[in-house]
């Protein structure tokens, strides 16, 4: 992995090593960890940061950090992965993580949180606001009907494409809820090349070009992205129509990623509110063992109740902690990984 792409400049090499050390120190975890309490989690994030109090729980907000360069990541999965993507894309855009404290716009009005869809009047408001906060770097292939069921994956699409050519950072989020299909309104060849115009406003405008499962989405879409992703982070989450319990499908997903030389990172399901066990489901343990790397979320059992929006979703800075863990995992790659993956 490289945070600065330079083989000849000694200063650039020194900066690259400094960046890597920053992220290792921020959350020095590898495939597994031993965090069992919020205090341990806070100490891992930054041992010298002062505590700030939220209700009865002490928190540590991550201190300012250098923005990585040459990231090339795809998140594919549920709403938890969406919010992790939004938190990371916001950091790459503004140089600071999404804050828990209330923020205000230029007119003095309270701004809704990037990582709490409950703060918005409707889904269009959520899509427009979060996309505007990431301007000019994000394009959003997004629509979600405001009423009725989305069972079967109808009336819903959300794929986000972040690209900052100055820092050479490309991060995407592709929506995949359980066994519902992945859909895209755009051809993979012109995601970053064309102005796709305003977002979809009505269900009649939703006419996906792709409507496929995990494996075909990887082979026919992800592998053909330009630039091709270096890292693919995927999860199942809380959806009960869970198709990743299928061991054959697990192997097919990982084989498809290997075929196009993309690192696989499986992200385990976060713990729900008041869920304190440290166990990982058997199918997730299998994926952690089989994937190139595992983003183990069992530490979320230590997250205090005030940081939950609902049973399954968080407020900041929990998604920031997830991203620090991911960046640390990537910056701690072995030399073999470095030879294969350029971030």
C-alpha positions in Angstrom: 0.0 0.0 0.0 1.2 3.5 -0.8 -0.2 6.8 0.7 2.2 8.7 -1.5 3.2 7.4 -4.9 6.9 8.1 -5.3 9.9 5.8 -5.5 12.6 8.5 -6.0 11.8 11.3 -3.8 13.1 10.7 -0.2 10.8 13.4 1.2 7.8 11.7 -0.3 8.9 8.3 1.0 9.3 9.8 4.5 5.8 11.3 4.3 4.4 8.0 3.2 5.9 6.2 6.2 4.7 9.0 8.5 1.1 8.7 7.1 1.2 4.9 7.6 2.4 5.2 11.1 -0.4 7.7 11.9 -3.1 5.2 10.9 -1.4 2.3 12.6 -1.2 4.3 15.8 -4.8 5.5 15.4 -6.3 2.0 15.4 -3.5 -0.7 15.5 -5.7 -3.7 14.6 -5.1 -6.4 12.1 -7.4 -9.3 11.3 -8.7 -9.7 14.8 -8.5 -7.8 18.1 -9.0 -8.0 21.8 -11.1 -4.8 22.5 -13.7 -5.6 25.2 -14.7 -2.2 26.5 -15.2 1.4 25.3 -12.3 2.5 27.4 -10.0 0.2 25.5 -11.5 1.3 22.2 -10.9 5.0 23.1 -7.3 4.2 24.1 -6.6 2.5 20.7 -8.0 5.5 18.8 -5.7 8.0 20.4 -4.2 7.5 23.9 -3.5 11.3 24.4 -6.8 12.7 23.3 -8.8 14.5 26.1 -12.2 13.0 27.0 -15.4 14.9 26.1 -18.7 13.9 27.8 -21.8 12.8 26.0 -24.5 12.2 28.5 -22.9 9.7 31.0 -20.5 8.3 28.5 -17.0 9.6 27.9 -15.9 9.7 24.2 -12.8 10.5 22.3 -13.1 12.2 19.0 -10.3 11.4 16.6 -7.7 14.1 16.3 -6.8 15.7 12.9 -5.0 13.3 10.6 -3.3 13.5 7.2 -5.6 12.7 4.3 -4.5 9.5 2.5 -3.7 9.6 -1.2 -4.2 6.9 -3.9 -7.1 5.2 -2.2 -9.1 3.0 -4.5 -11.9 1.3 -2.5 -15.3 -0.1 -3.2 -17.8 -0.7 -0.4 -20.7 -3.0 -1.3 -23.4 -3.9 1.1 -26.0 -2.4 3.4 -26.7 1.0 5.0 -23.9 0.6 7.5 -21.4 0.4 4.6 -23.2 3.4 3.1 -22.6 5.5 6.2 -19.0 4.3 6.5 -18.5 5.4 2.9 -20.1 8.8 3.6 -17.9 9.4 6.6 -14.8 8.5 4.7 -15.7 10.5 1.6 -16.5 13.5 3.8 -13.0 13.2 5.4 -11.4 13.0 2.0 -13.3 16.1 0.9 -13.0 18.3 4.0 -10.0 17.0 5.9 -12.1 16.3 9.0 -14.4 13.5 10.1 -18.1 13.8 10.4 -18.7 15.4 13.8 -21.2 14.4 16.4 -21.8 18.0 17.5 -24.4 20.1 15.7 -23.1 21.9 12.6 -24.6 25.0 10.9 -24.6 26.1 7.3 -23.8 29.7 6.1 -27.3 30.9 6.9 -27.0 29.7 10.5 -29.4 26.8 10.1 -28.7 23.4 11.6 -27.2 20.9 9.2 -28.4 17.3 9.2 -25.8 14.7 9.8 -24.1 13.0 6.9 -24.5 9.6 8.7 -28.1 9.9 10.0 -30.8 9.6 7.4 -33.4 10.1 10.2 -32.4 13.8 10.1 -33.9 14.4 6.7 -37.4 15.1 5.5 -37.3 12.4 2.8 -34.8 10.3 0.8 -34.4 12.9 -1.9 -33.4 15.5 0.7 -30.9 13.0 2.1 -29.4 12.2 -1.3 -29.2 15.9 -2.4 -27.7 17.1 0.8 -25.0 14.4 1.2 -24.1 14.7 -2.5 -23.7 18.5 -2.2 -21.5 18.1 0.8 -19.1 15.9 -1.3 -19.1 18.3 -4.3 -17.4 18.4 -6.7 -16.2 14.8 -6.2 -19.3 12.6 -5.9 -21.9 11.5 -8.4 -24.9 9.7 -7.0 -27.0 7.2 -8.9 -29.7 7.4 -6.2 -33.4 7.1 -5.8 -35.7 5.6 -3.1 -39.5 5.7 -3.1 -40.9 7.4 0.0 -43.8 4.9 0.5 -44.5 1.2 0.1 -42.3 -1.8 0.4 -38.8 -2.2 -1.1 -39.0 -6.0 -0.8 -37.4 -7.5 -3.9 -35.3 -4.4 -4.3 -37.8 -2.5 -6.4 -38.2 1.3 -6.1 -34.7 1.7 -4.7 -31.2 2.3 -6.0 -28.1 3.9 -4.4 -24.7 3.8 -5.9 -22.2 6.6 -5.1 -19.0 7.4 -6.9 -16.3 9.6 -5.3 -13.3 10.6 -7.3 -10.8 13.3 -6.3 -8.2 13.5 -9.1 -5.9 15.9 -7.2 -5.4 13.4 -4.3 -6.0 10.4 -6.6 -8.7 9.1 -4.3 -11.5 7.0 -5.6 -14.1 5.5 -3.3 -17.4 4.0 -4.2 -20.5 2.6 -2.5 -22.7 0.1 -4.3 -25.9 -0.8 -2.6 -26.6 -4.6 -2.0 -29.3 -5.4 0.5 -29.4 -9.1 1.3 -30.2 -11.2 -1.7 -31.8 -8.3 -3.5 -30.0 -7.6 -6.8 -27.4 -4.9 -7.4 -28.8 -2.3 -9.8 -27.1 0.5 -11.8 -28.7 3.2 -14.0 -25.3 3.9 -15.5 -23.0 1.9 -17.8 -19.8 1.1 -16.0 -17.7 2.6 -18.8 -18.9 6.2 -18.3 -19.5 6.5 -14.5 -16.8 9.2 -14.2 -16.9 10.5 -17.7 -20.4 12.0 -18.2 -22.6 14.5 -16.5 -25.5 12.2 -15.5 -27.8 15.1 -14.9 -30.3 15.5 -12.0 -31.1 12.6 -9.7 -34.1 10.3 -10.4 -37.2 11.9 -9.1 -39.9 9.3 -9.8 -40.0 5.5 -9.9 -41.0 5.6 -13.6 -37.5 7.1 -14.3 -35.8 4.1 -12.6 -34.7 1.9 -15.4 -31.6 0.0 -14.4 -29.1 -1.3 -17.0 -27.8 -3.8 -14.5 -29.9 -6.1 -12.3 -27.6 -8.8 -11.0 -26.4 -10.8 -8.0 -23.1 -10.6 -6.2 -20.9 -12.6 -8.6 -22.1 -11.0 -11.8 -21.9 -7.5 -10.2 -18.3 -8.2 -9.5 -17.4 -9.7 -12.8 -19.4 -7.5 -15.1 -19.3 -4.2 -13.2 -16.8 -3.9 -10.4 -13.9 -5.4 -12.4 -14.6 -3.1 -15.3 -14.5 0.2 -13.3 -12.0 2.7 -14.3 -9.8 3.0 -12.3 -10.2 -0.6 -11.3 -10.6 -0.9 -7.5 -7.8 -2.2 -5.4 -9.9 -3.1 -2.4 -13.4 -4.5 -2.2 -15.1 -4.2 1.3 -18.3 -6.1 1.5 -20.8 -7.1 4.2 -24.2 -8.7 4.8 -25.5 -6.7 7.7 -28.9 -7.1 9.3 -30.9 -8.1 6.3 -32.7 -11.4 7.0 -32.7 -12.4 3.3 -29.1 -13.4 3.8 -27.5 -15.1 0.9 -23.9 -15.1 2.2 -24.7 -18.1 4.4 -24.3 -20.0 1.2 -20.7 -21.3 1.3 -20.6 -21.9 -2.5 -21.6 -18.2 -3.0 -18.9 -17.1 -0.6 -16.2 -18.9 -2.7 -17.7 -17.6 -6.0 -17.5 -14.0 -4.7 -13.9 -14.4 -3.5 -12.9 -16.2 -6.7 -14.4 -13.5 -8.9 -12.4 -10.9 -7.0 -9.2 -12.9 -7.3 -9.7 -13.3 -11.0 -9.5 -9.5 -11.5 -6.9 -9.0 -8.8 -8.9 -7.1 -6.2 -8.2 -7.4 -2.5 -11.2 -8.8 -0.6 -12.1 -7.5 2.8 -15.2 -9.0 4.6 -16.7 -6.7 7.2 -18.6 -8.6 10.0 -22.0 -7.5 11.2 -21.9 -4.8 13.9 -23.5 -5.4 17.2 -27.0 -4.1 17.9 -27.9 -1.8 20.7 -27.5 -3.5 24.1 -25.9 -6.5 22.3 -22.8 -7.3 24.3 -21.6 -10.7 23.1 -18.3 -11.0 21.2 -19.4 -13.9 19.0 -19.2 -13.9 15.2 -21.7 -16.0 13.2 -20.3 -19.1 11.7 -20.8 -18.0 8.1 -19.0 -14.7 8.9 -16.1 -16.6 10.5 -15.8 -18.6 7.3 -15.7 -15.4 5.3 -13.1 -13.8 7.6 -10.9 -16.9 7.2 -11.3 -17.0 3.4 -11.1 -13.3 2.4 -7.8 -11.6 2.1 -8.6 -9.5 5.2 -11.3 -9.3 7.8 -12.8 -6.0 9.2 -14.0 -7.4 12.6 -16.8 -5.3 14.0 -17.3 -7.2 17.3 -15.8 -4.2 19.2 -19.2 -2.4 18.5 -20.5 -4.3 21.5 -18.8 -1.7 23.6 -20.5 1.3 21.9 -22.7 3.1 24.4 -26.5 3.6 23.9 -26.4 7.3 23.2 -24.4 6.6 20.0 -27.2 4.5 18.5 -29.7 6.1 16.2 -31.8 3.0 16.3 -31.2 -0.7 17.1 -28.7 -1.2 14.2 -27.4 2.2 13.2 -24.9 4.6 14.8 -24.1 8.2 15.2 -20.7 9.7 14.7 -17.9 9.0 15.6 -18.6 5.2 15.3 -18.3 5.2 11.5 -15.1 7.2 11.9 -13.7 4.4 14.2 -14.7 1.9 11.5 -12.7 3.9 8.9 -9.7 4.3 11.2 -9.7 0.5 11.6 -9.9 0.1 7.8 -7.1 2.5 7.1 -5.0 0.9 9.7 -5.7 -2.5 8.2 -4.6 -1.2 4.8 -1.6 0.7 6.0 -0.4 -2.4 7.9 -0.4 -4.6 4.8 2.4 -7.0 4.2 5.1 -6.4 1.6 3.4 -9.0 -0.6 0.2 -7.0 -0.4 2.1 -3.8 -1.3 3.4 -5.4 -4.4 -0.1 -6.3 -5.5 -2.2 -3.4 -4.3 -1.6 0.3 -5.0 -3.7 2.6 -2.9 
